[in-house]
Amino acid sequence: MTRGPEIRQSRIYLERFEIPFDDIDAGGVLYNAHYLKYCDRARNAIFAKANWTWDRMVANRCVLAVVSVEAEYRRAVRQGAVWIATQFSSDSDRRLFSSHAFLPGELTESDAQTQTLANKFPLEKMRGVHFRSKFKLIPVAVGDFVPGSLDSAFADAIFEK
């Protein structure tokens, strides 16, 4: 019996954002496309903390491109604070998945962390959240849409224990 590829999984990262008035639609909730924008901001904040900026990706001639997104709207996010939990996984050096869950901004960071750690499901299946999603990203060569590989220093930084 052959085993599938080993799946690496990161710790859960938490980022807190303030949802401003201009990101709210006429119904008083976060405009639907902005949910994805905040997932992107959370992911990029984590990359920046790992010292993996756009400039560094370009210097390495390999950037991460989103090739698919699964998203599920569970409850409205309104103006004010929101926590975004993010977890990365990968089964090869050719793709990276980032899963996200939006939690109420009224929670303390400790309570948000406790809630995500108590979750028995992957973040993209977490219950009791406002929104959950899973992005598939692939490394591509700058200037082309030619698949590349995840930089090992980058992978080590986000999958640190």
N, C-alpha and C positions, 0 to 999 in steps of 0.2 A: 504494500500500500504506500503510495507516494503522499508526502505531506505538501501542503500548499506553502506559499512563501511566508516567511516570518513577517508579522505585522508589528511595526514599531508604533508606540503610542506615547504622546507627550503627556505631561501633567496638564491640569486644567488651569488656564490663565484667565484672570478676570480684569476687565477694563470697564471703567465707569464713564458714562457720557451724559452730558446735558442735552436734551432734545430742545432746540430753540423753536420759537413760534413759527419761523419761516419754513420749518420742515413739517409742519402740521397742515393737513388738508381741511376742507370746509367742514368736515364732520368732527373736527377736533382731535383727530388721531394722526399718528405718523403716516405720512404719504407712503403708499405701498413700496415704491421703488427705493425709498430711503432706508428701508430695513436692510437691503443689500449693501447700501453705502456704509451703514454703520458696521456691518460684518467686515467689510473691507477695511474700514478705519481701525477696528479692533485687531485684525490680522496684521495690518501694517505697523501698528504700535508695538506689537510683540516682535515683529521682525526688527524694528528700529532698536528695541531694547537688547536684541541679540546682535546688534551692530551689523544688521543686514539691510542696508538701505538701497534705494533705487540706484544710486551712484555705484555702490559696490556690485550690485547685480550686473549693471552695464559694463563695469570694468572687467568683470569675469566673463563677459559676453554671453550671459545666460540669465534670462528673466523668467518669472513665473507667470503663466497665462492661465486665466480661468477658462476652462473648456466646458464645464457643466455646473449647474446649481439645482439643488432640490430645496424647496422652501415650503414651510407650512406656517400659516398665520393662525395663531391660537386665540389670542386676546389682543385688544387694542393697546398700543403704546401711545401715551399722551405726552404733552409737553412736560418737561421736567427730567429727572434723572432716570437712567436705566443702566443695569449691569449687563455686560455681554461676556458670557463664558465662552472660551474658545479652547478647542483641543485639536491637535494635529495627529494624523496617522499616515502611515505609508507602508506599502507592501513591496516597494522597489525604489530604485533611485530614479525612476522615470515618472513618478507621480506622487503628489502630496494631496491629502484631503484635509480640509479644515471644517470642523463642525462647530456650530454656534448655537447658543440658547440665550434668549433675552429674559432677564429676571427683573423684578421690581426694584426701582432705584431707592426705595425707602429702606431696603435691607442694608444692614451694615456689611462691610466687606467680609467679616467673619461669618455672618449668617448666610451670605451669598455663597461663600466657599463651602460651608457646611451643607447647604442645600444641593450643590452640585456634586459633592463627594458622596452624599447619601443616595444619589440617583443610581438606580440599578441598570439603566439603559445608556447607550451612547448618547452624547449630547443632542444629536439630531433626532433622537426619539424621546428625549426627556419630557416628563409630564409636569404640569403645573407651571408652564412658562408662557410668555406672550408670543414668542416666535421661535422657531428652530429651523436650522438649515444645514446643508452640507455642500461644500464646494469641492470640485475636483480641479486641481491645478497641475499643469505640467511645465517642466523647465524647457524653454525654447531658446534657440540662438538669437541674439540681437540682430534685427534686420531681416530675419527669415522666420518662417514658422516650422523650423526643423527641430524635432525633439532633441533635447539634451539630457543631462543628468543633474540631479540635485547635487549641489556643492557639499562635500562631506563636512566642511567646517560649519556650514549653515545647518545641516541636518543635526550635527552634534549639539549645536547651540539650542535648537528648539526642542530636541528630544532629551535634553539633560534631565537627570533625575532629581 
